[in-house]
Amino acid sequence: MSLSENLEKLSNACGVAGREAEVRNLMIKLLKPHVDEICVDKLENVIALKKGKKTAPKVMLAAHMDEVGLMVKTISKEGFLQFAKMGGIDDRILLAQKVIVYTEKGALQGIVGSKPPHIQKEEERKKIVTYDELFIDVGAESREAAAKMGAKVGDVIGFDVKYARIGKDTVIGKAFDDRVGCAVMIETLKLLAKTDCTIYAVGTVQEEVGLRGAATAAFGVDPDVGIALDVTVAGDVPGVREFDTTVKMGKGPTLTVSDSGLITHPKVLRLLLDSAEENKIAYQVEAGLMGSTDAARISLTRQGVPSGTISIPTRYIHSPVGMLSLKDAENSAKLAAAAIQKIQKTF
Ligand SMILES: [Zn+2]
C-alpha cells in the first residue's frame, strides 16, 4: 500500500494519548510485512524488529501513535460532558467542533458547545472561551440519559474529521501529528529491504503528554542511534515572522538542530545532512524550537543515545485538522532510509 493509503487509514483511526489501541492494531498490520518480529511492550508501545548483522549498529526509529484530544471529566445533571485536555490544545479552536466520544458501548457523536453568543454580555464576547467553560453536547437530556448512551468519566474524545486529498500532493486530515510519522516509518522500512543495520521501528504511546512511551521503549531496545519521525510547524501562513520559523510546507523534510528538549547530536546531524546532500533530497533546517519529540527522551536513555529528528512540515498541528505535502512525507522516508544505509560508516 502507498504512503498516502497508509496515512489515510492511520489519520482516520482514533488514538488519543493513553488509548492508542486502534492505531496500534493498524500499525501491527502495516508493519508486519516489512519486519521479522513484532512485540508490544508493557506500556503498549509497538516494537517491530528488522534483524541485521550483529556487527552493524542498532537503530531505533520512533513515531508516536497518540494524538491530542479530550477526556470526559464530569457529566452535568443536564447531560452535558465537561472535559479535560489530553495534550497541548489551544482553547480557541475547540468551540463548535464536531467530536466523537469513544465509550465502551460505542462511539457517540457530539458538538463542543458554549453559552450562545447572542446572550453573552459585550465584554464576554471579547474574551476567549476557555475549555473549562465549554461542554460536549451528545444530545442527552440528563446525566442518566448520557450514562445510558454509554458516556462515562474517563472516556476519550477525538475530533470528527476525515482524511482528504485537496491537491496533487496536498492532503488534510486529523492527527497528522504524528500519524504521518507512523506512515513515514512504514515507508522507510519498505525502502530498507536490504540493510545490515538492525532496525527497531517503534510506534510510541503517550508522546503528547510527556514523551512517556519513548522512555520505556528506548530502555528496552537500548539502541546505538535514535531517530524520531515527527511533524514540525510549517510557518508559511500569514502572520508568522521569519524569526519564528522559515519552515515551509512542500520544501522538504526538516532537520532540527535544537528544540526545547534536544540538541541534536553532532554526529547524527552530520549524518542526516550528508545523507540529504548525497541523495539530492531537498531539506530544511530549524533551530531554537519550542516543544520537543521522542528523540529528546531517547537521547537520555541509559548512558545516552545519539539522536535526531526528521520532521514533516505540517500546518495547523494540534488543531482538529492539519495539512501537509505527501512529497515531504515521501522524501522524509527516503532521507531516513539513506541515513540508515550510511550509518555504519559513521557510528
Ligand atoms: Zn508529535
Boltz pocket constraint, residues with backbone or C-beta under 6 A from the ligand:
constraints:
  - pocket:
      binder: B
      contacts: [[A, 64], [A, 177], [A, 178], [A, 207], [A, 230], [A, 231], [A, 292]]
      max_distance: 6.0
